[in-house]
Amino acid sequence: MTRLSEAYRDARVELIDDTSRYVIMSDCHRGDGSKSDEFLKNKNSFTAAMDYYWRNGFTYVEAGDGDELWEHEYKHIIRANRAVWEQLLHFHHAGRHIRMWGNHDIVLGDPKFVRDHLWSAKDPSTGVVEPFFDGLEPVEAVVFRHKETGQDILLVHGHQGDLPNDQAWKFSRFMMRAFWRYAHAFGFHSPTSPVANSDKRHKVERNYVKWIRQNQMALICGHTHRERFPRENAMPYFNSGSCVYPSHITALEITGGTIALVRWRVDPNEDALLQVTRRVVAGPEPLSKFDLRLP
């Protein structure tokens, strides 16, 4: 509860109106292209989605755990994801890219680490160090603040206050690198993760809802890998899901003063040819519907 409030206090404020267009994704967990790389199976869906969002004027918000830095070194992640970087660099250079950190890429909270590893990088084909995400300044939290109504919506990764993934993240990273990364290749997950532990996931989500009720503010998270869109009369807790499902990726879209949950996956068309498709899973609903200050 305290950590969420701290994140809100220090958050980057994004002023929005009914013409704003944002897409929020989290938990890509981009890896090194090996057997343990969970992002690999959905890379085509992700790149197709990024092409759509670029062409349609969206700002891309990556809400934590974009890169799997508990298991892999950045040089290997960079080498394995050249097509992804080409797309994301378009957003970055156009000022349409917001990078946040989660527990698996929490080191992005260190400006020196970001300068050393992301402002420039070695080109995998030439070996020459070149500008990469130069000037990138990741943040822990974002507040979407509506210019006209003053409504605030807090976006965090969602690990805040989750002891093994927040305060004790260094120990959890050590265990991942020493043991769980090898078990991961065979489908096992660390028991500290809310992804594999349903009791832990529900506890984390109950804390989210408690914070929403106390602060009268909608909350968007990732972290649990379980997409959420509030039902009628429920507390406004949203979850962007992840990019590591067996067959699809999910995202939240804020556009035209509304919010929607969408899914991207590979489907056959009427000619039995495979194509990446976008489907709206929930919404769109007006953002004002989730303003708890209104009677």
Number of C-alpha atoms within 10 A of each C-alpha: 14 10 14 21 14 12 19 20 12 13 18 18 15 14 14 21 16 15 9 16 21 21 23 24 27 33 28 26 24 25 27 24 16 11 12 17 21 23 26 21 16 20 20 18 21 23 18 19 21 20 12 13 18 17 8 10 13 21 22 23 20 23 30 31 26 23 25 22 21 23 24 16 14 18 15 14 19 22 18 19 17 12 13 16 17 12 15 19 16 14 21 20 13 10 11 18 21 20 21 25 24 29 28 24 18 21 16 24 16 11 12 12 12 19 18 10 18 21 17 16 21 17 16 14 7 7 9 10 11 12 13 19 19 17 14 17 17 21 20 23 27 26 23 20 17 19 13 10 10 12 20 25 22 22 27 27 26 27 25 23 15 21 12 16 23 18 14 12 18 16 11 22 20 13 15 18 14 11 13 19 21 16 13 17 14 11 10 12 18 17 12 14 17 23 16 15 14 13 10 17 17 13 12 20 17 12 15 23 18 14 19 20 14 9 13 18 20 23 24 23 28 28 29 27 22 17 20 19 20 14 10 8 8 10 20 25 20 22 29 31 27 24 29 22 17 11 13 19 27 29 25 29 24 25 20 15 17 17 23 21 25 21 21 22 22 17 14 11 11 7 6 8 9 12 14 17 16 18 11 15 14 16 15 18 14 16 21 15 12 23 18 17 10 9 4
